[in-house]
């Protein structure tokens, strides 16, 4: 029984390592995003439009020729003062792309 548990633990750790190293974000522009990117970790860049901060979260659009909605949850954990960000500023946003937009896990202003 102990050997089976130890083997499962080793396989679990190996699986986490393997999948953890495979999750590298793909860099794209807003215009390059498509339905095939849904559920993927991406880094997207563009101009910020329509910034609003509500309840400790930030919401804005990241735009080029077209726009994608971005949600940043718990903004206090980010090194960006979202209340001071003006429309037109360039940003790189890393997050998971969904049909509703991008859920950010990091934001870097340019």
C-alpha positions as CSV (number, residue, x, y, z in Angstrom):
1,X,0.0,0.0,0.0
2,X,2.8,2.4,0.9
3,X,4.6,1.7,-2.4
4,X,1.4,2.4,-4.4
5,X,0.9,5.7,-2.5
6,X,4.5,6.7,-3.0
7,X,4.3,5.9,-6.7
8,X,1.1,7.9,-7.1
9,X,2.8,10.9,-5.3
10,X,5.8,10.8,-7.6
11,X,3.6,10.5,-10.7
12,X,1.5,13.5,-9.5
13,X,4.6,15.6,-8.9
14,X,6.0,14.7,-12.3
15,X,2.7,15.6,-13.9
16,X,2.5,19.0,-12.2
17,X,6.1,19.7,-13.3
18,X,5.4,18.7,-16.9
19,X,2.2,20.7,-17.2
20,X,3.6,23.7,-15.3
21,X,6.5,24.0,-17.7
22,X,4.1,23.7,-20.7
23,X,2.0,26.7,-19.6
24,X,3.9,29.5,-21.3
25,X,1.7,32.4,-22.5
26,X,1.5,33.1,-26.2
27,X,2.1,36.7,-27.2
28,X,-0.6,38.2,-29.5
29,X,-2.1,41.5,-30.5
30,X,-5.7,42.2,-29.7
31,X,-6.5,41.8,-33.5
32,X,-4.8,38.4,-33.6
33,X,-7.1,36.9,-30.8
34,X,-9.6,34.4,-32.1
35,X,-11.9,31.6,-31.0
36,X,-9.0,29.1,-31.0
37,X,-7.4,31.1,-28.1
38,X,-10.4,30.6,-25.7
39,X,-9.0,29.0,-22.5
40,X,-5.4,29.8,-23.3
41,X,-2.9,31.8,-21.4
42,X,-1.9,34.8,-23.5
43,X,0.0,38.1,-23.4
44,X,-1.9,40.7,-25.3
45,X,-0.9,44.3,-25.9
46,X,-2.9,47.4,-27.0
47,X,-4.3,50.7,-25.8
48,X,-6.4,51.0,-22.7
49,X,-9.9,52.5,-23.2
50,X,-12.7,53.1,-20.7
51,X,-11.0,52.4,-17.4
52,X,-13.3,52.0,-14.4
53,X,-12.6,50.8,-10.9
54,X,-15.4,49.2,-8.8
55,X,-15.3,47.3,-5.6
56,X,-11.5,46.7,-5.7
57,X,-11.6,45.5,-9.3
58,X,-10.7,47.2,-12.5
59,X,-12.4,46.9,-15.9
60,X,-11.3,48.3,-19.2
61,X,-11.0,47.5,-22.9
62,X,-7.7,46.8,-24.6
63,X,-7.9,48.1,-28.2
64,X,-6.3,48.1,-31.6
65,X,-8.6,48.0,-34.6
66,X,-11.0,46.0,-32.4
67,X,-11.2,45.7,-28.6
68,X,-11.2,43.0,-26.0
69,X,-12.7,43.5,-22.5
70,X,-10.3,43.0,-19.6
71,X,-11.1,42.3,-15.9
72,X,-8.5,42.7,-13.2
73,X,-9.7,41.3,-9.9
74,X,-8.3,42.4,-6.5
75,X,-6.3,45.3,-7.9
76,X,-4.5,45.9,-4.5
77,X,-2.4,42.9,-5.4
78,X,-1.1,44.6,-8.6
79,X,1.8,47.1,-8.8
80,X,-0.4,49.4,-11.0
81,X,-2.5,52.3,-9.6
82,X,-5.5,51.6,-11.9
83,X,-7.3,54.7,-10.6
84,X,-4.6,56.9,-12.2
85,X,-4.4,55.1,-15.6
86,X,-5.7,57.2,-18.4
87,X,-7.3,56.0,-21.7
88,X,-4.8,55.8,-24.6
89,X,-2.0,54.3,-22.5
90,X,-0.4,51.2,-23.9
91,X,-0.3,48.0,-21.8
92,X,0.7,44.4,-21.9
93,X,-1.9,42.1,-20.2
94,X,-1.2,38.5,-19.3
95,X,-4.2,36.4,-18.6
96,X,-6.6,33.7,-19.7
97,X,-8.7,34.5,-22.7
98,X,-12.4,33.6,-22.7
99,X,-15.5,34.3,-24.8
100,X,-16.2,37.3,-22.5
101,X,-12.7,38.8,-22.6
102,X,-9.5,38.5,-20.7
103,X,-9.1,37.8,-17.0
104,X,-5.8,39.5,-16.1
105,X,-3.1,37.9,-13.9
106,X,-0.6,40.7,-14.7
107,X,-0.7,44.1,-16.2
108,X,2.4,46.1,-17.4
109,X,2.0,49.7,-18.5
110,X,4.1,51.0,-21.3
